[in-house]
Amino acid sequence: MKKWIAFLLAFLICASACACESQNKSGEESKEMASKIEKFIDGFQFAEFERFNSTAKDNGLGGAKVYLQGKFERTELLDIDTGYAILGYFHDADGNQWLVNMHTTELVSSNFYEDIMGENCYIRGEYSGYSMVYNMPFINMEELLLTDTGDTYPGIQKLSTYDKQNTADAANSDQTPPATPEPTPEPTPEPTPEPTPEPTPEPTPEPTPEPTPAVHVNFTTKQQILDAIETETEQLITSMDTAYKTLLPKIEKGFEDYGKNKKAVEEFYAVTLDGAAKLYLRYDELSLAYYRLVSKEDLGKYSAWDKALDKLYDKWDSCMDDLYDALNDTYDALYEVCDDIIDDAYEVYSYAECSDAWSEMYETWSDAWSEMYNDWSDAWSKGYSNWSDVWSGFYNEETDVDKILN
């Protein structure tokens, strides 16, 4: 009997020790995940559905950095001309549904997020407004964190540093360099404003100031090129702001003035789109000059040329973001001005006149915004593809930049 009691006590002590060890391990894992989550959401505010379930115009929260907890139910592909946007239907912890712009098939495969459907996760990103088409608040995703494994997946605002083998359609790179920076591509707003109409008076357009043309100079140092990218971007943004401020007095006095000068609005869009297109070509020219300067250095020093290419990428990507924000914000501001003018006109002019005017105004704005976004997206993809090809070429000790890019 004594032996049996001793055996039983020994068994209980051992079992208790194992249980404690298991609990300690589980506790450590929980602490590690809590720490990951805390870092993941740092700098982002929790998105309360009641606050964000309306248009950005109404709630004033457009561009807010937010995070959500919940799970994706499914994804859907939306044709955006340059490919497909991967839209996700996200259910938060309270059961509310959000529309999330996850990524684009230009950069990741269409089934990139297949394995995370129905998994508990956190997402963070930027609140873009309310989709009138899908009747849901809309978020551009930056990154996703799975709470069970701690794995992260990139979103549209952060190019993947995730395993490239899982990124079948990533932007034209057939090699995986040892150190690839994280681009921040294209925001993909999807606002579909609610119709509110306009008139059809006689057009008397006045010219819109041309954006300041880029100054072409021969550069002898890499820093001169980096400075030129920033300076010429600022010049275009400043001239666009001047053109916008010149346009406003022509239209903002009322419906009649707007009708007489609506051609000036169309011209403003045309001029700014042309200025952006010229700047994209200028970026290509400046980047090529930069690559050639780097190629003349000792490519045997990986850390040196890798750092040099990173500097170009960071400057170019930052300027591309600034340009997109300036174009998007200005186009949205002009839309709001025109929309308010037409909305006020309903009190004086006929419904048919105002409705026709609004439809025409919206079509002009929508066409210009789509062209702006597509041009920007194409330029970003091309710039990143060239940078990636040059990086791979230098890594393989190819010094002929023209050969690499042709």
Secondary structure, DSSP 4 states (H G I P E B T S, - for coil): -HHHHHHHHHHHHHHHHHHHHHHHHHHHHHHHHHHHHHHHHTT-EE--HHHHSS-HHHH--TT-EEEEEEEEEEEEEEE-SSSEEEEEEEEETTS-EEEEEEEETTTS-TTTTGGGTT--EEEEEEEEEEETTTTEEEEEEEEEEETTT--EEE-TTS---S-GGG-TT-TT--S--S--------------PPP-----------PPPPPPPPPP---SSHHHHHHHHHHHHHHHHHHHHHHHHHHHHHHTT-HHHHHHTHHHHHHHHHHHHHHHHHHHHHHHHHHHHHHHHHHTS-TT-HHHHHHHHHHHHHHHHHHHHHHHHHHHHHHHHHHHHHHHHHHHHTTTS-HHHHHHHHHHHHHHHHHHHHHHHHHHHHHHHHHHHHHHHHHHHHHTT---HHHHH-
